[in-house]
Amino acid sequence: MDERLTYFHNGTVIPAMPLALDENRKHDARSQRASLRYYLDAGAGGVAVGVHSTQFAIREKGMYAGVLAFAADEIGGYEKRTGAIKLKIAGVCGRTEQALAEAETAKKLGYDYVLLSPGALEDVSEEYLLDRTESVAKILPVIGFYLQEAVGGRRLGFDYWNGLCEIPGVIGVKCAPFDRYQTVDLMRGAAFSSRRKEIALYTGNDDSIVTDLLTKYRFNVDGKTVEVGFSGGLLGHWGVWTKKAVELLDKIHALREEIPSDLLTLGAQITDCNAAFFDARNGYKGAISGIHEVLRRQGIFKGIWCLDENEKLSPGQSEEIDRVYAMYPQLNDDGFVRENLASWLE
């Protein structure tokens, strides 16, 4: 296992990059650069680009390659200056032809891995999805993705996840069904795979981050007890308050065998914050706008504009963000942002 893959398997913080736009809904390079510098200086181990938080509409707008190139240049430059490993993960979606083309683009731009989305493919079979995964994995190593149904995913059971984990070239899975039952299906599928030691499991369940990172799943596999768990997170939620996320994961890693109960309380608080950012009570309609709003309040983004003009904060969502800011002041990293924002915006 090479150094970068070992780093990924050990577990790290990987925020999903939101797309910075100006008031004309054009790419705001200055704000985007600041967001990437924020994540890297905060200690994130990499960034996922071209994923849901980056807005799938970048493909329709012809922005996919440009956005990936911009992020790759900034992340690569940081690695050269510091010598620290910073993983570049490209979001890839669509039917096989599109997925292969996007993977080729990511490879040419120097990305390490692809996060392969099953979104908007409800009309194809599970066998098709597995064959697509196998094809993409021949171009770049694949991180599988259990995407929640609310944003275009579908229910996928034990057999699917077990089959996916058996594919050479699959190095990990992001688990984001936002459902405890479906999470267990995935964990069991990984545990029963002959490649389980080669699969890094990352939580994407923004509504249950700390619980996921604390929980060990145990299964009896051929008469032996097998334990699997999440080593890190690849999350839209970690696109804000990133330094605190790094501190949280470091704390959990240091206490793997003896986790204090106060972290479970912290988990409930983080879930409450996530509900505000991702607009859970309105079916996640304001999910991207909520992340943009926090970055706007911190001064990193100039506004909350999205490519879709109808995508905005839901009624009452701003007040909910006010509430979690006031209730959990210890969870934000606004002080860290204030200290560094001027240099990030240079």
N, C-alpha and C positions, 0 to 999 in steps of 0.2 A: 504494500500500500504506500503510495507516494506521500510526500509531506503535506500537500494540500488536502488530499483525501483524508489523511489521518486527522488533520485539523477539523475538517468538516464532521467527521465521525465523532470526535471528542465533544462536539456541541458548541455552538456559538450563537450570537445574536445576529440575525439577518433581517433588517427592515425591508419592507416592500416599498420601493420608491414612488412617491406621488409625483405627478407631473406639474411643474411650475409653469403657469401661464400669466401673461400680462392682461391688461384690460381689453385688448383686442383679440384675446384668446390665441395669441401666438406664443411659441415657446419662450419663456423668460430664462435665458441662459444664466444670468447673474444669480437669480434666486435658486435655480436648479443646482448651480455649483455650490451655493451656500448650504443647501440641504445635504448634498453629498459630503461636503467637508464636515458638517455637523455629525453625520452618522459615523464617519471614519474617526474623527477626533474623539467621539464619545466612546469608542472602543468596539463598535460593531465589527464582526468578523467578515462581513461582506454585505452586498446589496443585491436585491432582486429587482430587475428592471424589465419593463414590458409586461407586467403582471396586472391584476385587477386594479390595484391602487394607482398604477401608471395610466390607467384607462385603456380599455381594449380598442377604443375609437382611434388610437394612434395609427392603427393599421388602415382604417378607412381614409384617414387624412394623409396617408403617405409619410408618416412621421416615424414609423417603427425603426428603421435602420438608423436614422439620424439620432433619435433619442438613445438607442443602445450605444452608438458610437460615442456620443457625448459623455455618457456615464462611464463607459469603458476607459476613455482617455483620463478622466478625473481619478477613477479608482486605480488605474495602472500607474499614474503619476505619483499617487500617494504611496503605493507599494515601493516604487523606486526610491523615493525620498527617505522612507522610514525603514525599509526592509521587513515590515510586518506583512503577514499574509492577509490579504483582503480579497475574498472570493467574489467573482462576478457570475451572477446567475441570471440567465435570460428566460423570460416567460415565452412559452411557445404554445400555440393553440391551433384549432382548426382541424380539418380532415387531413389525411396523411400527406397529400401533396403540399398543402400549406405548411403543415408542421415541419416537413423535411426542408422546405425552403427557408423557413425561419431559423431552424437549427443550423443550416449552412451559413446564414447571415451571422448568427451568434458565434459560430466557430471562426469565421474570417475576422471578426472583431476581437477575438481573444477571450471569449467567455469560457469559464471553466465547466459549467454544467447548465442544463436546461430544466426548467420547471414545466412539466408537460400537463397542460390543463385539459380536462374532459368536458369543459363548458360548451354548451350549445350543441352537443352531440347525442341528444337523447334518442335519436332515431337509428343509431347504429348499435350493433351487438357488442357484448363484452369482448368477444373474440376479436372484433375489429379493433377495439381500443388496445388490446394486448398486442396485436400484430403491429399497430401504429407505434406503440412504445418500443417494440423490438427494432423497428426500422429506424426510429429517431436515435436510439441508443448506439447505433453504428456510426453516428456522426459525432455526438457528444454524450457523455454520461447523463443519465436521466434521473431526476427526482420526480417520483410519482406524486399525484395530487388528488386527495379526496376533497372535492369542492362542494360546499354547501349548496343545497337545492335552491335556496333563495336567490342566488346569483348565477344560476344556470347549470349547476351540477346535477348529479343524479345519485340515487342510492346504489351502492356497490357493495356486495357481500364478501364473506370470508373467501370463497373460491376465487373471486377476482383478485383480491389482494394477495392471496397465497400465490396465484399464478404470476402476478406482476413482480413479486419479490424474487421469483425464480429466474427472471430474465437477466442474462448477463448484460452488464452495462447499466442496470438500475442500481444506483448507489444509495438511494434514500427515498423517503416518502414524507410529504407534507400532509398532515392530517387536519382537515378543516371542515368537517361536516357540521360543526356546531351542534353535535348530538352525542350524548354519552354512549348510547347503544351502538351507533355506527362507528364511533371511535374504538370500541371494544372489538368490533368485527375486523377492523384494520389491524389492530395490535395482535389479535389471534392469528390472522393470516400471516403476519410477519414472523410470529413465534414458531409457526409450523413450517416455515420455509427452510429448506436446506441451506439457504444463503443468509440466514438471519444475522450472522455475525458480520456480513458485508453490507447490511442495510442500516443506515442512520435514520432514526425516526425523529421528525421535527414537528412540534405542535404548530398548527395554524388556527387552532380554536381560540379566537380572540376573546371569547366569552368565558374561557376557563384556563387561562395561561398557567397560573401558578399551580393549580391542582394537577394539570397535565405534567408539569415538570417535576412535581413531587411524587407522582404515582408510579409505582412499579406494577406491571401486569405479569402475573404468574400463570402458567399453563402446564398441564401434564402432557408431554409430547413423547410418545413411545416409552412410557414408563418413567421418564425423567422430568424433573421440574425445570422448566425454561422460563427465564425472566427477561422481559423486554421493557423498555421505557423510553421516554423522550430525552434526547441529549441536548437539544436546543430548540430554537423557535425561528420560524420564517413567517413573519407576521406583518399585516398592515398596521396593527396597533403599535408596533415598535417603530413605525414611521414618525412617531412623536414620543417625547420623553425618553429618548433612546439611551442616554447615559444611565438613567435609573434602571432601565431594562438590563443593561450590562452588569450593573451592580447586583441586581436581583439574581441573574443567572450565575454570576460568580459565587454568590452566597449559597445558592442551592448546590452547585458543584462541590463546594468546600464541605458541605454537610450532607452528602449523599446518604450516609448510613444513619444519621441522627438529626433529622429535621425538626426544629422547634415548632410547636403548634402555632406560634404567632404568624408564621408564613401562610398558614391556611386562612387566617383572618385577612392578611394582606391580599390573598387571592380573591376574596370576596370584594374587597375594595377596588382592586384593579378591574374586576368584572363590571362593577358599577360604573367606573370611568369609561370602560369600553362601550357600555350600553349608550352612553351619551355621545361619544365620538362617532359610533357606527349607526346611531339612530335605530336601535333595536326595536323600540316601541312602534316605529312606523315602517316596519318591515325592511329596514336598512336602506331606505330611499336616500337618506343623507349621508351614507357611509363615506364616500370620497370627500364630499364637502366638509364633513366634520373634521377629518384629518387636516384638510386645507385650513380650516378655521383656527385650529390650534397653532399651526405653523404661522398663520397670519398674526395671531396674537403675540407670538414670540418675535415677530419681525423678520422671519425667514422668507415667507411669501408676502407679496404685495396685496394679494386678494385671494378669493376662493373660487375664481372662475374655472369652469370645466368646459371641455369641448362641446358638450351638450348644454345649451343655454338653459334647459329646463332642470338641469341637475344643480340643486342648491340645498341649503339647510331647510329642514322641515320646520313647520311651525312649532315653537317651543324648544327646538334643539339647542339654540344658542343659550337659552336659560338653563338647560340641563348641563351644558358645558360649564356655565357659571357655577352651578351647584357643586359639581365634582371638583372644580378648582378650589372652591371655598371649603368643602368638606375634607378634602385630602391634600392639603398643601405640601405634605411631605413627599408626595409621589411625582410632582412635576420637576423638571430640570431647567426652569426658566432662568435661574441664576447662572447656570453654566452657559446658556445661550447668550445672555447679556454680556458675559465676559469675553465671548469669542466672536460675536456676530459681525463686528466691524471687519475682522480679518477674513471671515468666510465670504463676506460680500465684496471683497477687493477684486 
